[in-house]
């Protein structure tokens, strides 16, 4: 009987200790949470007060005029930059990862030889180079990858991959094609 009584006292003491620990932990966590909530309320109240003061200051007629003038200036700058950089119909130099992005566009390869002649895949000289890839595009050769240039022509719906060849066109094709009037 002594053992049962001793075992009961140990179990009772353990349950009482667990209840006291639970009450203590619950009380301390509640106090900590209340403190954090009070701090956050104070922070957001001060932030809201700052925003209302700033909003009141910015609603004066002078500040409204200044903001609208700044917005007009910004729109003018954006429009000018957009018109300079955006050529929707002509050839545009693109990054290699943009090549073939639009499945409705054809993909063509061209070669730029050391003598400045641009030829297609069959080594036929491209006569309308400015219309296809643009003379100014060639200045970007090697910008993304060495000796390779990627151009997109939205008007023709074609992607061009232009590769630089350090040989002369005559070395590859055998001879230059006949052109009357040139002696």
mmCIF file of the C-alpha atoms, coordinates in Angstrom:
data_MODEL
# 
_entry.id   MODEL 
# 
loop_
_atom_site.group_PDB 
_atom_site.id 
_atom_site.type_symbol 
_atom_site.label_atom_id 
_atom_site.label_alt_id 
_atom_site.label_comp_id 
_atom_site.label_asym_id 
_atom_site.label_entity_id 
_atom_site.label_seq_id 
_atom_site.pdbx_PDB_ins_code 
_atom_site.Cartn_x 
_atom_site.Cartn_y 
_atom_site.Cartn_z 
_atom_site.occupancy 
_atom_site.B_iso_or_equiv 
_atom_site.pdbx_formal_charge 
_atom_site.auth_seq_id 
_atom_site.auth_comp_id 
_atom_site.auth_asym_id 
_atom_site.auth_atom_id 
_atom_site.pdbx_PDB_model_num 
ATOM 1   C CA . UNK A 1 1   ? 0.000  0.000  0.000    1.00 0.00 ? 1   UNK A CA 1 
ATOM 2   C CA . UNK A 1 2   ? 2.908  2.260  0.686    1.00 0.00 ? 2   UNK A CA 1 
ATOM 3   C CA . UNK A 1 3   ? 4.092  1.915  -2.893   1.00 0.00 ? 3   UNK A CA 1 
ATOM 4   C CA . UNK A 1 4   ? 0.664  2.789  -4.344   1.00 0.00 ? 4   UNK A CA 1 
ATOM 5   C CA . UNK A 1 5   ? 0.426  5.862  -2.107   1.00 0.00 ? 5   UNK A CA 1 
ATOM 6   C CA . UNK A 1 6   ? 3.959  6.923  -3.026   1.00 0.00 ? 6   UNK A CA 1 
ATOM 7   C CA . UNK A 1 7   ? 3.221  6.376  -6.759   1.00 0.00 ? 7   UNK A CA 1 
ATOM 8   C CA . UNK A 1 8   ? -0.022 8.419  -6.467   1.00 0.00 ? 8   UNK A CA 1 
ATOM 9   C CA . UNK A 1 9   ? 1.805  11.292 -4.772   1.00 0.00 ? 9   UNK A CA 1 
ATOM 10  C CA . UNK A 1 10  ? 4.464  11.353 -7.498   1.00 0.00 ? 10  UNK A CA 1 
ATOM 11  C CA . UNK A 1 11  ? 1.832  11.391 -10.256  1.00 0.00 ? 11  UNK A CA 1 
ATOM 12  C CA . UNK A 1 12  ? -0.152 14.099 -8.431   1.00 0.00 ? 12  UNK A CA 1 
ATOM 13  C CA . UNK A 1 13  ? 2.959  16.238 -7.985   1.00 0.00 ? 13  UNK A CA 1 
ATOM 14  C CA . UNK A 1 14  ? 3.825  15.853 -11.664  1.00 0.00 ? 14  UNK A CA 1 
ATOM 15  C CA . UNK A 1 15  ? 0.318  16.894 -12.749  1.00 0.00 ? 15  UNK A CA 1 
ATOM 16  C CA . UNK A 1 16  ? 0.359  19.864 -10.360  1.00 0.00 ? 16  UNK A CA 1 
ATOM 17  C CA . UNK A 1 17  ? 3.821  20.911 -11.629  1.00 0.00 ? 17  UNK A CA 1 
ATOM 18  C CA . UNK A 1 18  ? 2.701  20.666 -15.250  1.00 0.00 ? 18  UNK A CA 1 
ATOM 19  C CA . UNK A 1 19  ? -0.395 22.778 -14.499  1.00 0.00 ? 19  UNK A CA 1 
ATOM 20  C CA . UNK A 1 20  ? 1.685  25.478 -12.793  1.00 0.00 ? 20  UNK A CA 1 
ATOM 21  C CA . UNK A 1 21  ? 4.210  25.479 -15.693  1.00 0.00 ? 21  UNK A CA 1 
ATOM 22  C CA . UNK A 1 22  ? 1.396  25.751 -18.250  1.00 0.00 ? 22  UNK A CA 1 
ATOM 23  C CA . UNK A 1 23  ? -0.206 28.643 -16.372  1.00 0.00 ? 23  UNK A CA 1 
ATOM 24  C CA . UNK A 1 24  ? 3.157  30.440 -16.058  1.00 0.00 ? 24  UNK A CA 1 
ATOM 25  C CA . UNK A 1 25  ? 4.050  29.949 -19.743  1.00 0.00 ? 25  UNK A CA 1 
ATOM 26  C CA . UNK A 1 26  ? 0.603  31.059 -20.867  1.00 0.00 ? 26  UNK A CA 1 
ATOM 27  C CA . UNK A 1 27  ? 0.787  34.187 -18.693  1.00 0.00 ? 27  UNK A CA 1 
ATOM 28  C CA . UNK A 1 28  ? 4.298  35.215 -19.840  1.00 0.00 ? 28  UNK A CA 1 
ATOM 29  C CA . UNK A 1 29  ? 3.487  34.623 -23.537  1.00 0.00 ? 29  UNK A CA 1 
ATOM 30  C CA . UNK A 1 30  ? 0.299  36.689 -23.219  1.00 0.00 ? 30  UNK A CA 1 
ATOM 31  C CA . UNK A 1 31  ? 2.256  39.579 -21.681  1.00 0.00 ? 31  UNK A CA 1 
ATOM 32  C CA . UNK A 1 32  ? 4.926  39.390 -24.414  1.00 0.00 ? 32  UNK A CA 1 
ATOM 33  C CA . UNK A 1 33  ? 2.285  39.321 -27.158  1.00 0.00 ? 33  UNK A CA 1 
ATOM 34  C CA . UNK A 1 34  ? 0.454  42.300 -25.638  1.00 0.00 ? 34  UNK A CA 1 
ATOM 35  C CA . UNK A 1 35  ? 3.719  44.274 -25.533  1.00 0.00 ? 35  UNK A CA 1 
ATOM 36  C CA . UNK A 1 36  ? 4.468  43.502 -29.186  1.00 0.00 ? 36  UNK A CA 1 
ATOM 37  C CA . UNK A 1 37  ? 0.945  44.451 -30.239  1.00 0.00 ? 37  UNK A CA 1 
ATOM 38  C CA . UNK A 1 38  ? 1.233  47.745 -28.368  1.00 0.00 ? 38  UNK A CA 1 
ATOM 39  C CA . UNK A 1 39  ? 4.557  48.478 -30.066  1.00 0.00 ? 39  UNK A CA 1 
ATOM 40  C CA . UNK A 1 40  ? 3.144  47.750 -33.527  1.00 0.00 ? 40  UNK A CA 1 
ATOM 41  C CA . UNK A 1 41  ? 0.066  49.919 -32.859  1.00 0.00 ? 41  UNK A CA 1 
ATOM 42  C CA . UNK A 1 42  ? 2.338  52.763 -31.792  1.00 0.00 ? 42  UNK A CA 1 
ATOM 43  C CA . UNK A 1 43  ? 4.524  52.330 -34.883  1.00 0.00 ? 43  UNK A CA 1 
ATOM 44  C CA . UNK A 1 44  ? 1.635  52.292 -37.345  1.00 0.00 ? 44  UNK A CA 1 
ATOM 45  C CA . UNK A 1 45  ? -0.122 55.179 -35.601  1.00 0.00 ? 45  UNK A CA 1 
ATOM 46  C CA . UNK A 1 46  ? 2.991  57.346 -35.937  1.00 0.00 ? 46  UNK A CA 1 
ATOM 47  C CA . UNK A 1 47  ? 3.422  56.230 -39.551  1.00 0.00 ? 47  UNK A CA 1 
ATOM 48  C CA . UNK A 1 48  ? -0.193 57.116 -40.335  1.00 0.00 ? 48  UNK A CA 1 
ATOM 49  C CA . UNK A 1 49  ? 0.222  60.532 -38.719  1.00 0.00 ? 49  UNK A CA 1 
ATOM 50  C CA . UNK A 1 50  ? 3.298  61.205 -40.876  1.00 0.00 ? 50  UNK A CA 1 
ATOM 51  C CA . UNK A 1 51  ? 1.389  60.195 -44.006  1.00 0.00 ? 51  UNK A CA 1 
ATOM 52  C CA . UNK A 1 52  ? -1.580 62.437 -43.170  1.00 0.00 ? 52  UNK A CA 1 
ATOM 53  C CA . UNK A 1 53  ? 0.757  65.395 -42.531  1.00 0.00 ? 53  UNK A CA 1 
ATOM 54  C CA . UNK A 1 54  ? 2.524  64.739 -45.837  1.00 0.00 ? 54  UNK A CA 1 
ATOM 55  C CA . UNK A 1 55  ? -0.816 64.409 -47.633  1.00 0.00 ? 55  UNK A CA 1 
ATOM 56  C CA . UNK A 1 56  ? -2.067 67.691 -46.169  1.00 0.00 ? 56  UNK A CA 1 
ATOM 57  C CA . UNK A 1 57  ? 1.144  69.415 -47.211  1.00 0.00 ? 57  UNK A CA 1 
ATOM 58  C CA . UNK A 1 58  ? 0.924  68.044 -50.732  1.00 0.00 ? 58  UNK A CA 1 
ATOM 59  C CA . UNK A 1 59  ? -2.675 69.169 -51.305  1.00 0.00 ? 59  UNK A CA 1 
ATOM 60  C CA . UNK A 1 60  ? -1.796 72.838 -51.512  1.00 0.00 ? 60  UNK A CA 1 
ATOM 61  C CA . UNK A 1 61  ? -2.392 74.385 -54.961  1.00 0.00 ? 61  UNK A CA 1 
ATOM 62  C CA . UNK A 1 62  ? 1.310  75.104 -55.456  1.00 0.00 ? 62  UNK A CA 1 
ATOM 63  C CA . UNK A 1 63  ? 2.308  71.507 -54.785  1.00 0.00 ? 63  UNK A CA 1 
ATOM 64  C CA . UNK A 1 64  ? -0.446 70.235 -57.081  1.00 0.00 ? 64  UNK A CA 1 
ATOM 65  C CA . UNK A 1 65  ? 0.812  72.446 -59.904  1.00 0.00 ? 65  UNK A CA 1 
ATOM 66  C CA . UNK A 1 66  ? 4.375  71.345 -59.262  1.00 0.00 ? 66  UNK A CA 1 
ATOM 67  C CA . UNK A 1 67  ? 3.388  67.677 -59.310  1.00 0.00 ? 67  UNK A CA 1 
ATOM 68  C CA . UNK A 1 68  ? 1.366  68.040 -62.499  1.00 0.00 ? 68  UNK A CA 1 
ATOM 69  C CA . UNK A 1 69  ? 4.265  69.866 -64.166  1.00 0.00 ? 69  UNK A CA 1 
ATOM 70  C CA . UNK A 1 70  ? 6.657  67.111 -63.047  1.00 0.00 ? 70  UNK A CA 1 
ATOM 71  C CA . UNK A 1 71  ? 4.275  64.509 -64.466  1.00 0.00 ? 71  UNK A CA 1 
ATOM 72  C CA . UNK A 1 72  ? 4.076  66.319 -67.817  1.00 0.00 ? 72  UNK A CA 1 
ATOM 73  C CA . UNK A 1 73  ? 7.874  66.576 -67.949  1.00 0.00 ? 73  UNK A CA 1 
ATOM 74  C CA . UNK A 1 74  ? 8.215  62.887 -67.135  1.00 0.00 ? 74  UNK A CA 1 
ATOM 75  C CA . UNK A 1 75  ? 5.702  61.902 -69.813  1.00 0.00 ? 75  UNK A CA 1 
ATOM 76  C CA . UNK A 1 76  ? 7.537  64.053 -72.360  1.00 0.00 ? 76  UNK A CA 1 
ATOM 77  C CA . UNK A 1 77  ? 10.879 62.409 -71.542  1.00 0.00 ? 77  UNK A CA 1 
ATOM 78  C CA . UNK A 1 78  ? 9.399  58.915 -71.725  1.00 0.00 ? 78  UNK A CA 1 
ATOM 79  C CA . UNK A 1 79  ? 7.726  59.671 -75.042  1.00 0.00 ? 79  UNK A CA 1 
ATOM 80  C CA . UNK A 1 80  ? 10.962 61.025 -76.536  1.00 0.00 ? 80  UNK A CA 1 
ATOM 81  C CA . UNK A 1 81  ? 12.979 58.009 -75.364  1.00 0.00 ? 81  UNK A CA 1 
ATOM 82  C CA . UNK A 1 82  ? 10.332 55.603 -76.599  1.00 0.00 ? 82  UNK A CA 1 
ATOM 83  C CA . UNK A 1 83  ? 10.258 57.174 -80.045  1.00 0.00 ? 83  UNK A CA 1 
ATOM 84  C CA . UNK A 1 84  ? 14.052 57.090 -80.286  1.00 0.00 ? 84  UNK A CA 1 
ATOM 85  C CA . UNK A 1 85  ? 14.495 53.472 -79.199  1.00 0.00 ? 85  UNK A CA 1 
ATOM 86  C CA . UNK A 1 86  ? 11.342 51.828 -80.504  1.00 0.00 ? 86  UNK A CA 1 
ATOM 87  C CA . UNK A 1 87  ? 11.221 51.055 -84.183  1.00 0.00 ? 87  UNK A CA 1 
ATOM 88  C CA . UNK A 1 88  ? 8.297  48.674 -84.577  1.00 0.00 ? 88  UNK A CA 1 
ATOM 89  C CA . UNK A 1 89  ? 8.561  48.198 -88.343  1.00 0.00 ? 89  UNK A CA 1 
ATOM 90  C CA . UNK A 1 90  ? 12.261 48.197 -89.038  1.00 0.00 ? 90  UNK A CA 1 
ATOM 91  C CA . UNK A 1 91  ? 15.138 45.947 -88.088  1.00 0.00 ? 91  UNK A CA 1 
ATOM 92  C CA . UNK A 1 92  ? 16.042 45.852 -84.401  1.00 0.00 ? 92  UNK A CA 1 
ATOM 93  C CA . UNK A 1 93  ? 19.080 44.304 -82.712  1.00 0.00 ? 93  UNK A CA 1 
ATOM 94  C CA . UNK A 1 94  ? 17.969 41.789 -80.095  1.00 0.00 ? 94  UNK A CA 1 
ATOM 95  C CA . UNK A 1 95  ? 19.576 39.669 -77.394  1.00 0.00 ? 95  UNK A CA 1 
ATOM 96  C CA . UNK A 1 96  ? 20.313 35.996 -78.182  1.00 0.00 ? 96  UNK A CA 1 
ATOM 97  C CA . UNK A 1 97  ? 17.609 34.763 -75.796  1.00 0.00 ? 97  UNK A CA 1 
ATOM 98  C CA . UNK A 1 98  ? 14.985 36.765 -77.747  1.00 0.00 ? 98  UNK A CA 1 
ATOM 99  C CA . UNK A 1 99  ? 15.892 35.004 -81.010  1.00 0.00 ? 99  UNK A CA 1 
ATOM 100 C CA . UNK A 1 100 ? 12.981 32.815 -82.118  1.00 0.00 ? 100 UNK A CA 1 
ATOM 101 C CA . UNK A 1 101 ? 10.739 34.040 -79.312  1.00 0.00 ? 101 UNK A CA 1 
ATOM 102 C CA . UNK A 1 102 ? 7.813  34.626 -81.672  1.00 0.00 ? 102 UNK A CA 1 
ATOM 103 C CA . UNK A 1 103 ? 6.806  31.350 -83.355  1.00 0.00 ? 103 UNK A CA 1 
ATOM 104 C CA . UNK A 1 104 ? 5.124  33.235 -86.230  1.00 0.00 ? 104 UNK A CA 1 
ATOM 105 C CA . UNK A 1 105 ? 8.447  34.652 -87.442  1.00 0.00 ? 105 UNK A CA 1 
ATOM 106 C CA . UNK A 1 106 ? 10.844 32.929 -89.869  1.00 0.00 ? 106 UNK A CA 1 
ATOM 107 C CA . UNK A 1 107 ? 14.480 32.336 -88.906  1.00 0.00 ? 107 UNK A CA 1 
ATOM 108 C CA . UNK A 1 108 ? 17.207 33.059 -91.441  1.00 0.00 ? 108 UNK A CA 1 
ATOM 109 C CA . UNK A 1 109 ? 20.990 32.871 -91.214  1.00 0.00 ? 109 UNK A CA 1 
ATOM 110 C CA . UNK A 1 110 ? 23.318 35.276 -92.972  1.00 0.00 ? 110 UNK A CA 1 
ATOM 111 C CA . UNK A 1 111 ? 27.072 35.717 -93.144  1.00 0.00 ? 111 UNK A CA 1 
ATOM 112 C CA . UNK A 1 112 ? 29.001 38.979 -92.967  1.00 0.00 ? 112 UNK A CA 1 
ATOM 113 C CA . UNK A 1 113 ? 32.293 38.562 -94.784  1.00 0.00 ? 113 UNK A CA 1 
ATOM 114 C CA . UNK A 1 114 ? 35.482 40.522 -94.113  1.00 0.00 ? 114 UNK A CA 1 
ATOM 115 C CA . UNK A 1 115 ? 34.997 42.612 -97.245  1.00 0.00 ? 115 UNK A CA 1 
ATOM 116 C CA . UNK A 1 116 ? 31.600 43.841 -95.971  1.00 0.00 ? 116 UNK A CA 1 
ATOM 117 C CA . UNK A 1 117 ? 29.441 41.641 -98.175  1.00 0.00 ? 117 UNK A CA 1 
ATOM 118 C CA . UNK A 1 118 ? 26.402 40.032 -96.533  1.00 0.00 ? 118 UNK A CA 1 
ATOM 119 C CA . UNK A 1 119 ? 25.274 36.727 -98.020  1.00 0.00 ? 119 UNK A CA 1 
ATOM 120 C CA . UNK A 1 120 ? 22.413 34.377 -97.251  1.00 0.00 ? 120 UNK A CA 1 
ATOM 121 C CA . UNK A 1 121 ? 22.623 30.638 -96.477  1.00 0.00 ? 121 UNK A CA 1 
ATOM 122 C CA . UNK A 1 122 ? 23.254 29.844 -100.159 1.00 0.00 ? 122 UNK A CA 1 
ATOM 123 C CA . UNK A 1 123 ? 26.074 32.419 -100.403 1.00 0.00 ? 123 UNK A CA 1 
ATOM 124 C CA . UNK A 1 124 ? 23.900 34.680 -102.545 1.00 0.00 ? 124 UNK A CA 1 
ATOM 125 C CA . UNK A 1 125 ? 24.632 38.353 -101.881 1.00 0.00 ? 125 UNK A CA 1 
ATOM 126 C CA . UNK A 1 126 ? 21.838 40.131 -100.032 1.00 0.00 ? 126 UNK A CA 1 
ATOM 127 C CA . UNK A 1 127 ? 20.989 43.145 -102.181 1.00 0.00 ? 127 UNK A CA 1 
ATOM 128 C CA . UNK A 1 128 ? 18.437 44.766 -99.872  1.00 0.00 ? 128 UNK A CA 1 
ATOM 129 C CA . UNK A 1 129 ? 20.539 44.540 -96.720  1.00 0.00 ? 129 UNK A CA 1 
ATOM 130 C CA . UNK A 1 130 ? 19.278 47.837 -95.288  1.00 0.00 ? 130 UNK A CA 1 
ATOM 131 C CA . UNK A 1 131 ? 15.693 46.645 -95.662  1.00 0.00 ? 131 UNK A CA 1 
ATOM 132 C CA . UNK A 1 132 ? 16.419 43.260 -94.031  1.00 0.00 ? 132 UNK A CA 1 
ATOM 133 C CA . UNK A 1 133 ? 18.877 43.881 -91.220  1.00 0.00 ? 133 UNK A CA 1 
ATOM 134 C CA . UNK A 1 134 ? 19.787 47.572 -91.494  1.00 0.00 ? 134 UNK A CA 1 
ATOM 135 C CA . UNK A 1 135 ? 23.253 49.004 -91.981  1.00 0.00 ? 135 UNK A CA 1 
ATOM 136 C CA . UNK A 1 136 ? 23.309 50.415 -88.440  1.00 0.00 ? 136 UNK A CA 1 
ATOM 137 C CA . UNK A 1 137 ? 22.653 46.967 -86.982  1.00 0.00 ? 137 UNK A CA 1 
ATOM 138 C CA . UNK A 1 138 ? 26.053 45.757 -88.137  1.00 0.00 ? 138 UNK A CA 1 
ATOM 139 C CA . UNK A 1 139 ? 27.699 48.184 -85.706  1.00 0.00 ? 139 UNK A CA 1 
ATOM 140 C CA . UNK A 1 140 ? 26.332 45.990 -82.884  1.00 0.00 ? 140 UNK A CA 1 
ATOM 141 C CA . UNK A 1 141 ? 28.216 42.890 -84.045  1.00 0.00 ? 141 UNK A CA 1 
ATOM 142 C CA . UNK A 1 142 ? 29.723 41.137 -81.024  1.00 0.00 ? 142 UNK A CA 1 
ATOM 143 C CA . UNK A 1 143 ? 27.625 43.089 -78.541  1.00 0.00 ? 143 UNK A CA 1 
ATOM 144 C CA . UNK A 1 144 ? 26.083 39.989 -76.980  1.00 0.00 ? 144 UNK A CA 1 
ATOM 145 C CA . UNK A 1 145 ? 28.154 37.163 -78.421  1.00 0.00 ? 145 UNK A CA 1 
ATOM 146 C CA . UNK A 1 146 ? 31.460 37.341 -80.289  1.00 0.00 ? 146 UNK A CA 1 
ATOM 147 C CA . UNK A 1 147 ? 31.058 37.368 -84.082  1.00 0.00 ? 147 UNK A CA 1 
ATOM 148 C CA . UNK A 1 148 ? 27.275 36.830 -83.951  1.00 0.00 ? 148 UNK A CA 1 
ATOM 149 C CA . UNK A 1 149 ? 24.467 39.364 -84.309  1.00 0.00 ? 149 UNK A CA 1 
ATOM 150 C CA . UNK A 1 150 ? 20.750 38.781 -83.846  1.00 0.00 ? 150 UNK A CA 1 
ATOM 151 C CA . UNK A 1 151 ? 18.258 41.069 -85.598  1.00 0.00 ? 151 UNK A CA 1 
ATOM 152 C CA . UNK A 1 152 ? 14.465 41.025 -85.603  1.00 0.00 ? 152 UNK A CA 1 
ATOM 153 C CA . UNK A 1 153 ? 12.517 42.641 -88.425  1.00 0.00 ? 153 UNK A CA 1 
ATOM 154 C CA . UNK A 1 154 ? 8.883  43.087 -87.405  1.00 0.00 ? 154 UNK A CA 1 
ATOM 155 C CA . UNK A 1 155 ? 7.778  44.336 -90.812  1.00 0.00 ? 155 UNK A CA 1 
ATOM 156 C CA . UNK A 1 156 ? 9.103  41.227 -92.585  1.00 0.00 ? 156 UNK A CA 1 
ATOM 157 C CA . UNK A 1 157 ? 8.355  38.981 -89.567  1.00 0.00 ? 157 UNK A CA 1 
ATOM 158 C CA . UNK A 1 158 ? 11.843 37.457 -89.679  1.00 0.00 ? 158 UNK A CA 1 
ATOM 159 C CA . UNK A 1 159 ? 14.617 36.756 -87.183  1.00 0.00 ? 159 UNK A CA 1 
ATOM 160 C CA . UNK A 1 160 ? 18.112 37.055 -88.649  1.00 0.00 ? 160 UNK A CA 1 
ATOM 161 C CA . UNK A 1 161 ? 21.245 35.457 -87.257  1.00 0.00 ? 161 UNK A CA 1 
ATOM 162 C CA . UNK A 1 162 ? 24.281 37.153 -88.811  1.00 0.00 ? 162 UNK A CA 1 
ATOM 163 C CA . UNK A 1 163 ? 27.634 35.417 -88.339  1.00 0.00 ? 163 UNK A CA 1 
ATOM 164 C CA . UNK A 1 164 ? 30.947 37.126 -89.069  1.00 0.00 ? 164 UNK A CA 1 
ATOM 165 C CA . UNK A 1 165 ? 33.337 35.265 -91.357  1.00 0.00 ? 165 UNK A CA 1 
ATOM 166 C CA . UNK A 1 166 ? 36.927 36.520 -91.465  1.00 0.00 ? 166 UNK A CA 1 
ATOM 167 C CA . UNK A 1 167 ? 37.377 35.343 -95.053  1.00 0.00 ? 167 UNK A CA 1 
ATOM 168 C CA . UNK A 1 168 ? 36.645 37.361 -98.164  1.00 0.00 ? 168 UNK A CA 1 
ATOM 169 C CA . UNK A 1 169 ? 33.441 36.601 -100.076 1.00 0.00 ? 169 UNK A CA 1 
ATOM 170 C CA . UNK A 1 170 ? 35.437 35.596 -103.183 1.00 0.00 ? 170 UNK A CA 1 
ATOM 171 C CA . UNK A 1 171 ? 37.295 32.922 -101.179 1.00 0.00 ? 171 UNK A CA 1 
ATOM 172 C CA . UNK A 1 172 ? 34.046 31.250 -100.259 1.00 0.00 ? 172 UNK A CA 1 
ATOM 173 C CA . UNK A 1 173 ? 31.867 31.784 -103.342 1.00 0.00 ? 173 UNK A CA 1 
ATOM 174 C CA . UNK A 1 174 ? 34.636 31.610 -105.935 1.00 0.00 ? 174 UNK A CA 1 
ATOM 175 C CA . UNK A 1 175 ? 34.008 34.980 -107.591 1.00 0.00 ? 175 UNK A CA 1 
ATOM 176 C CA . UNK A 1 176 ? 31.893 38.054 -107.274 1.00 0.00 ? 176 UNK A CA 1 
ATOM 177 C CA . UNK A 1 177 ? 28.731 38.055 -109.360 1.00 0.00 ? 177 UNK A CA 1 
ATOM 178 C CA . UNK A 1 178 ? 28.749 40.082 -112.586 1.00 0.00 ? 178 UNK A CA 1 
ATOM 179 C CA . UNK A 1 179 ? 27.502 43.617 -112.144 1.00 0.00 ? 179 UNK A CA 1 
ATOM 180 C CA . UNK A 1 180 ? 27.212 45.771 -115.292 1.00 0.00 ? 180 UNK A CA 1 
ATOM 181 C CA . UNK A 1 181 ? 28.699 49.232 -115.172 1.00 0.00 ? 181 UNK A CA 1 
ATOM 182 C CA . UNK A 1 182 ? 31.462 48.319 -112.760 1.00 0.00 ? 182 UNK A CA 1 
ATOM 183 C CA . UNK A 1 183 ? 34.900 48.141 -114.341 1.00 0.00 ? 183 UNK A CA 1 
# 
